[in-house]
């Protein structure tokens, strides 16, 4: 059903997504999109978005891997609120090809479970 409007969202500025679809790419071309909210349990890695243009993002109960994925791709993020849960198994994070500390970032709110290690978000050097 999303294919009907894929690529034809020139005025869309914000949306809230609550889906468990395996891959959603209908919002990949949305030149005004700047504000995205992920409902609890929605995976950021399964949604194609114009990540570089996002200014505001809110997400709850993302996996630690999804949190890192989201922050890494959102180079121009200004306000970010993430509630991250631990992954089911220990994951070696090898997503850091670019620094993750964002110069445009004004607000970062991280709510994490005890076992979640998101130190990489604020590290400006690649962790080997």
URKAQUI-V468713 format. One record per backbone hydrogen bond with DSSP energy under -1.0 kcal/mol. CO is the residue of the C=O (numbers start at 1). NH is the residue of the N-H. Records with the same first field share a line. If there is no record, write none. Layout:
# URKAQUI-V468713
CO->NH  NH
This chain:
# URKAQUI-V468713
2->5
5->8
13->34  35
15->37
17->39
24->48
25->28
30->33
34->55  56
35->15
36->58
37->17
38->60
39->42
44->47
46->24
49->51
50->53
51->54
55->78  79
56->36
57->81
58->38
59->83
60->41
62->85
63->67
64->68
65->69
66->70
67->71
68->72
69->73
70->74
73->75
74->77
78->106  107
79->57
80->109
81->59
82->111
83->62
84->113
95->97
107->80
109->82
111->84
113->116
118->121
119->122
123->100
